[in-house]
Amino acid sequence: MNNFWIILWHTYFSKIKTKSFIITTLITVVLVIGLTNMSQIINYFNSDEQGDKVAVIDESGELFQPLKEQMGQINNTIVIEHYEGTEKEGEAAVKNDEYKGLLILSLTNESLPEASYKARSIADSSLPANLQQGLQQIKMQLAASQINLSQEQLGKLYEPVSFGKTALEENAKTEEELNQARGLVYVLLFVIYFAVLMYANMIAMEVATEKSSRVMEILISSVSPIKQMFAKIIGIALLSLTQMGIFLIVGYYFVKRNLESMEGGFFEFFGFGDVPLQTIIYALVFFVLGYFLYATLAAFLGSLVSRIEDVQQMITPMTMMVVAGFLIAMFGLGQPETTFITITSYIPFFTPMLMFMRVGMLTLPAWEPLLGIAILVISIVILAVFGARVYKGGVLMYGKSNSFKDIKKALQLTKNE
């Protein structure tokens, strides 16, 4: 047992000191700090902006002033200026970066506004869209006046229809709770997806690296392959918890520090204002179980290859399963009650993401998530027993080995020992 802990801590400390781990952690921490300070960053850049200047040639002589008033309400960073020159001169001014664009206004035969917008590039769709929105408002007002509609009548005409939604099922989530849960589950699904993928790959690479350097021959003479496998899995698990812990501490600190500026908008949409404790608990449970499921799979797949170059090919099916589970979960965010989502949430390799998604989005009876957890635990035990046997023979296999037929060879080597 002493050797087990030696390998575990060796795996942990050797990985935590690597440049890749340090650089990845620092880059992610910077991204977390940037995200949690997004409001201040946007305000800083917006404070220095003078706005987009648009030259306006008003051939009608009536539309410029109403448009200027509308743009003040829609987007006050867009500055429209009355241009006295010709269309050709306006185009030249745009090409010389004096203006962001040139807007030519005129009236149709029905005395309704129409416009033509010219810019060096029309890749920026937001600016012309705002101008078009302003002109649309003017058009509605002119059309309403032509048929003698008052502003009050016009407002009623375009007022959205009242459409309430009520869930009849007892304890069902309200629409507001669903919107909040959807954003939160979306973010946590990304965390589970990337973490499981990254750390499972790390285990496969670790095993393959030791085999390629012949370190495995020394290790198996003093420690059983099964102890090696679980020591590496737990060692990488501690590494992942360390890295995740750093991200959570940094994120929590800056969220608390900038809490007032985060009210509404992005953080309200993603449900960070009031995170249910139950959702956090289930996220942790399914994250840990998902990690051990894929980590065990990655360990014995990594033991089948002798060259680092063959690792990605061997673990590609595992990677595809993680991607498939994530994509199904993304689909399920919009339709979490479909039979397809319900059934696939009980398939072990999809359960960590799909069952968590259903728990976050729906009010499920307690037995459903508990059954999902039980299926994961049983699957991990079965995979661990089978994986340990494959790992035990796989670490003794050298040469070109990148086919799943090698699993049978590994099992035969285990029996011959």
Helices and strands as residue ranges (DSSP letters): H 2-16, H 19-36, H 38-48, E 52-58, H 64-74, E 78-82, H 87-95, E 101-107, E 113-119, H 126-146, H 151-158, H 175-212, H 215-220, H 225-257, G 260-262, H 265-269, H 277-302, G 308-310, H 311-332, H 339-344, H 351-361, H 367-394, H 406-416
